[in-house]
Amino acid sequence: METILVLTHADETGAALSKGSLEAVTAGKELAARLGAPLTIGIVSANAASTASVLGNAGAKLFAVSGEAFAQARYASDAAACEGLCRAANATVVLAPQSSRFSRVMAGVTHRLGGAIDTHVTGIGGAESIEVTRWFYRQRIEAVLTRTGRPWFLLLDSGTHAAISGAEGEPKLEMVAVELPALRTQVTGLRAPKQDEQTIRPDAKLLFVAGAGWTKKQPDGQVHTAEAGELILNFLRASGASLGSSKSLVDQGGEGNSVLPFLTHLNQVGQTGATPRHAKGLSTCCHGEEPHVVGWRFIGERRAISLDPNCGWTRGKADVVYVADAFRVMEKLNQLIAK
Ligand SMILES: Cc1cc2nc3c(=O)[nH]c(=O)nc-3n(C[C@H](O)[C@H](O)[C@H](O)COP(=O)(O)OP(=O)(O)OC[C@H]3O[C@@H](n4cnc5c(N)ncnc54)[C@H](O)[C@@H]3O)c2cc1C
């Protein structure tokens, strides 16, 4: 019989488990219920007792590695913690969030335990066996994988499962002692852009995409890039949406054209860009060509604003298309949100 372990870690505040961790717990619970297998949740956190309260009634054994050494993401301490939890739980299947913290260490942990690992897992199915799905070739081919080798580590993509809720309670924690190697890395601080400068927000409900139209000549024969930048940034601040871009728009920077200074290639959505997951998407001044729209595979409801009534969006790629001037629509929308 399989023994399932879900590895979790605290978020940046250190006071709560990360959203991806809570999503992995849901996946673990579903898998354990289907296989009738025991479930253990392993917690890596500076103060496991407080972060574990959200899982007190999760119906799983709770193991924890706790202490100041685990407050920060660091390869040596995180790998030792995960290895210790896997050995204590005697796990045959290990689920973990595909966070930067765990992605960095999990291949090494798998190697230490002589196991196998699959990453970017989007679903776990199968009747009596375990079948996991993941996408290949820029989200064009979905594969179903099985393995006989154990322990089998599965890193789950964020947004593929609902975060566990309603499981709060007094946690019964079993502390796992870990012998740390010499720690050569000390994290002395974090430098990150201010929240309102950070335009890529994976947890946002809405993806707002800007296309090259924002920097094209408008009916008055002029470009209005500064106005476009202001409209977009005001909308992002007010709505908390994540900012995506078409390739044409981010490429313009290299050609010395009038560009939106807050966009980089990291914002690019599509075949040669990102494939983010959001409940809704709003595309503006973008033609909706296939190499762009392929990046919208995991966007729930799609809307677009384009001047072109024959654009790709109107030909079946969006749920709703507004054939309208995006400058005017976004101006009005910002006024409505401000109210
Ligand atoms: C191998 C390959 C890979 C690619 N990968 C990607 C990728 O990953 N991502 C990507 O995005 N593209 C990718 N492309 C490019 C893609 O094919 C398109 O060229 C690109 O998406 C077009 O960007 P756009 O719609 O912003 O610009 P345009 O095609 O120039 O369209 C601009 C649109 O804005 C509209 N517009 C102008 N002013 C207004 C206004 N005031 N209000 C409303 N609408 C207005 C116009 O009507 C027009 O429809 C790739 C291409 C290739 C060949």
The ligand as an SDF file (V2000), in Angstrom:
LIG
                    3D

 53 58  0  0  0  0  0  0  0  0999 V2000
    7.3080   31.4010  -33.5420 C   0  0  0  0  0  0  0  0  0  0  0  0
    6.4560   32.5240  -33.0210 C   0  0  0  0  0  0  0  0  0  0  0  0
    6.2300   32.6340  -31.6650 C   0  0  0  0  0  0  0  0  0  0  0  0
    5.4420   33.6460  -31.1580 C   0  0  0  0  0  0  0  0  0  0  0  0
    5.2190   33.7230  -29.8020 N   0  0  0  0  0  0  0  0  0  0  0  0
    4.3890   34.6770  -29.3300 C   0  0  0  0  0  0  0  0  0  0  0  0
    4.1040   34.7600  -27.9360 C   0  0  0  0  0  0  0  0  0  0  0  0
    4.6070   33.9650  -27.1050 O   0  0  0  0  0  0  0  0  0  0  0  0
    3.2700   35.7340  -27.5100 N   0  0  0  0  0  0  0  0  0  0  0  0
    2.7190   36.6630  -28.3870 C   0  0  0  0  0  0  0  0  0  0  0  0
    1.9780   37.5230  -27.9300 O   0  0  0  0  0  0  0  0  0  0  0  0
    2.9820   36.6110  -29.6960 N   0  0  0  0  0  0  0  0  0  0  0  0
    3.8200   35.6550  -30.1770 C   0  0  0  0  0  0  0  0  0  0  0  0
    4.0910   35.6520  -31.5080 N   0  0  0  0  0  0  0  0  0  0  0  0
    3.6510   36.8070  -32.3350 C   0  0  0  0  0  0  0  0  0  0  0  0
    2.1890   36.7420  -32.7280 C   0  0  0  0  0  0  0  0  0  0  0  0
    2.0310   35.9480  -33.8760 O   0  0  0  0  0  0  0  0  0  0  0  0
    1.6630   38.1560  -33.0070 C   0  0  0  0  0  0  0  0  0  0  0  0
    2.5190   38.7780  -33.9360 O   0  0  0  0  0  0  0  0  0  0  0  0
    1.5460   39.0580  -31.7940 C   0  0  0  0  0  0  0  0  0  0  0  0
    0.8730   38.3920  -30.7560 O   0  0  0  0  0  0  0  0  0  0  0  0
    0.7690   40.3060  -32.1910 C   0  0  0  0  0  0  0  0  0  0  0  0
    0.7240   41.1950  -31.1050 O   0  0  0  0  0  0  0  0  0  0  0  0
   -0.4160   42.2900  -30.9570 P   0  0  0  0  0  0  0  0  0  0  0  0
   -1.7370   41.6460  -31.1780 O   0  0  0  0  0  0  0  0  0  0  0  0
   -0.1790   43.0150  -29.6840 O   0  0  0  0  0  0  0  0  0  0  0  0
   -0.0620   43.3270  -32.1370 O   0  0  0  0  0  0  0  0  0  0  0  0
   -0.7790   43.6270  -33.5060 P   0  0  0  0  0  0  0  0  0  0  0  0
   -0.9130   42.4060  -34.3550 O   0  0  0  0  0  0  0  0  0  0  0  0
   -0.0570   44.8000  -34.0810 O   0  0  0  0  0  0  0  0  0  0  0  0
   -2.2540   44.0560  -33.0950 O   0  0  0  0  0  0  0  0  0  0  0  0
   -2.5650   45.2590  -32.4470 C   0  0  0  0  0  0  0  0  0  0  0  0
   -4.0550   45.3390  -32.3210 C   0  0  0  0  0  0  0  0  0  0  0  0
   -4.3980   46.4720  -31.5520 O   0  0  0  0  0  0  0  0  0  0  0  0
   -5.6260   46.9770  -32.0540 C   0  0  0  0  0  0  0  0  0  0  0  0
   -5.7530   48.3840  -31.6370 N   0  0  0  0  0  0  0  0  0  0  0  0
   -5.0000   49.4540  -31.9990 C   0  0  0  0  0  0  0  0  0  0  0  0
   -5.4320   50.5510  -31.3340 N   0  0  0  0  0  0  0  0  0  0  0  0
   -6.4790   50.1750  -30.5700 C   0  0  0  0  0  0  0  0  0  0  0  0
   -7.3420   50.8510  -29.6790 C   0  0  0  0  0  0  0  0  0  0  0  0
   -7.2380   52.1720  -29.4470 N   0  0  0  0  0  0  0  0  0  0  0  0
   -8.3040   50.1490  -29.0400 N   0  0  0  0  0  0  0  0  0  0  0  0
   -8.4490   48.8050  -29.2540 C   0  0  0  0  0  0  0  0  0  0  0  0
   -7.6560   48.1180  -30.0950 N   0  0  0  0  0  0  0  0  0  0  0  0
   -6.6860   48.7850  -30.7440 C   0  0  0  0  0  0  0  0  0  0  0  0
   -5.5100   46.7920  -33.5790 C   0  0  0  0  0  0  0  0  0  0  0  0
   -6.8160   46.7640  -34.1630 O   0  0  0  0  0  0  0  0  0  0  0  0
   -4.8160   45.4400  -33.6590 C   0  0  0  0  0  0  0  0  0  0  0  0
   -5.7680   44.4020  -33.7430 O   0  0  0  0  0  0  0  0  0  0  0  0
    4.8840   34.6140  -32.0370 C   0  0  0  0  0  0  0  0  0  0  0  0
    5.1000   34.5070  -33.4080 C   0  0  0  0  0  0  0  0  0  0  0  0
    5.8700   33.4740  -33.8990 C   0  0  0  0  0  0  0  0  0  0  0  0
    6.0880   33.3910  -35.3850 C   0  0  0  0  0  0  0  0  0  0  0  0
  1  2  1  0
  2  3  1  0
  2 52  2  0
  3  4  2  0
  4  5  1  0
  4 50  1  0
  5  6  2  0
  6  7  1  0
  6 13  1  0
  7  8  2  0
  7  9  1  0
  9 10  1  0
 10 11  2  0
 10 12  1  0
 12 13  2  0
 13 14  1  0
 14 15  1  0
 14 50  1  0
 15 16  1  0
 16 17  1  0
 16 18  1  0
 18 19  1  0
 18 20  1  0
 20 21  1  0
 20 22  1  0
 22 23  1  0
 23 24  1  0
 24 25  2  0
 24 26  1  0
 24 27  1  0
 27 28  1  0
 28 29  2  0
 28 30  1  0
 28 31  1  0
 31 32  1  0
 32 33  1  0
 33 34  1  0
 33 48  1  0
 34 35  1  0
 35 36  1  0
 35 46  1  0
 36 37  1  0
 36 45  1  0
 37 38  2  0
 38 39  1  0
 39 40  1  0
 39 45  2  0
 40 41  1  0
 40 42  2  0
 42 43  1  0
 43 44  2  0
 44 45  1  0
 46 47  1  0
 46 48  1  0
 48 49  1  0
 50 51  2  0
 51 52  1  0
 52 53  1  0
M  END
$$$$
